[in-house]
Amino acid sequence: MEENNNEPKKRGRRPQGLIKDIKRRTTKACGAEEKIRIVIEGLRGEDSIANICRKYGINDSVYYKWSKDFLEAGKKRLSGDTERNANATEVSDLKKENDNLKRALADLYLHNDLLKKSLTGLD
């Protein structure tokens, strides 16, 4: 009897494992900007949350989690929490400043070494 290799093996698989595999394959990864756009669309109230979730293929609970996170971040920011990640220009400026400080330190080290040698007469 010949076995068909095109069909997945059904023996030995538990239903829970099969469900996890299906969820893994169907989970949609959304970027931060897309999440924000979806949440704002829901906050506008032009369409129901259920319709928006259906439109983007997400679960209602996922939308409400994103919405809660979005509103919490806004609340923190408005209450004076200014801690945030640096943007690209800030990182670039800090790298330039770091390089300049390293050069200045190297110059001071060389100048200090030269002064020590002149004091000890090791020119």
C-alpha positions in Angstrom: 0.0 0.0 0.0 1.4 3.4 -1.1 1.2 6.4 1.2 0.3 9.8 -0.2 3.0 12.4 0.8 0.9 15.4 -0.1 -1.5 14.9 2.8 -0.4 15.9 6.3 0.0 13.0 8.8 -3.1 12.8 11.0 -1.9 10.1 13.3 -0.2 11.1 16.6 -1.4 14.8 16.5 -3.3 16.2 19.4 -6.1 18.6 18.8 -4.5 21.2 20.9 -1.3 21.1 18.8 -3.3 21.3 15.7 -5.2 24.4 17.0 -1.9 26.1 18.0 -0.5 25.4 14.5 -3.5 27.0 12.9 -3.4 30.0 15.3 0.3 30.5 14.5 -0.4 30.4 10.8 -3.3 32.8 11.0 -1.9 35.4 13.4 -1.5 38.7 11.6 1.5 40.8 12.7 0.6 44.5 12.7 3.1 47.3 13.0 2.7 50.1 15.5 1.5 52.6 12.8 -1.2 50.2 11.6 -2.3 49.5 15.2 -2.6 53.3 15.8 -4.6 53.8 12.6 -7.0 51.0 13.5 -7.5 52.3 17.0 -8.1 55.9 15.8 -10.6 54.5 13.3 -12.4 52.9 16.1 -12.3 56.0 18.3 -13.9 58.1 15.5 -17.0 56.0 15.9 -17.9 56.1 12.2 -18.2 52.3 12.2 -18.7 49.7 14.8 -15.7 48.0 16.5 -17.0 44.7 15.3 -17.0 45.9 11.7 -13.5 47.4 12.0 -12.1 44.2 13.5 -13.7 42.2 10.8 -12.3 44.5 8.1 -8.8 44.1 9.4 -9.1 40.5 10.5 -8.4 41.0 14.2 -10.3 39.8 17.2 -12.3 42.3 19.2 -10.2 41.6 22.3 -7.0 42.5 20.4 -8.6 45.8 19.3 -9.6 46.7 22.9 -6.1 45.8 24.2 -4.5 48.1 21.6 -7.0 50.8 22.4 -6.2 50.5 26.2 -2.4 50.6 25.5 -2.9 53.6 23.2 -4.9 55.6 25.7 -2.6 54.7 28.6 0.4 55.9 26.6 -1.4 59.2 25.9 -2.4 59.6 29.6 1.2 59.1 30.7 2.5 61.6 28.2 -0.1 64.2 29.2 0.7 63.7 32.9 4.3 64.7 32.3 6.0 61.4 31.7 8.5 62.5 29.1 10.7 59.4 29.1 10.8 58.0 25.5 13.1 56.3 23.0 15.5 58.5 21.2 14.8 59.2 17.5 17.4 58.8 14.7 18.6 62.4 14.7 19.1 62.3 18.5 21.1 59.1 18.2 23.2 60.6 15.4 23.9 63.8 17.4 24.9 61.7 20.4 27.3 59.6 18.3 28.9 62.7 17.0 29.3 64.2 20.5 30.7 60.9 21.7 33.3 60.9 18.9 34.3 64.5 19.7 34.7 63.7 23.4 36.9 60.6 22.5 39.1 62.8 20.4 39.4 65.4 23.1 40.3 62.8 25.6 42.9 61.3 23.3 44.4 64.8 22.8 44.5 65.4 26.6 46.1 62.0 27.1 48.9 62.8 24.6 49.4 66.3 26.0 49.7 64.9 29.5 52.1 62.2 28.4 54.3 64.9 26.6 54.3 67.0 29.8 55.4 64.0 31.9 58.2 63.2 29.5 59.4 66.9 29.5 59.4 67.0 33.3 61.4 63.8 33.6 63.8 64.8 30.8 62.9 61.8 28.6 62.5 63.8 25.4 
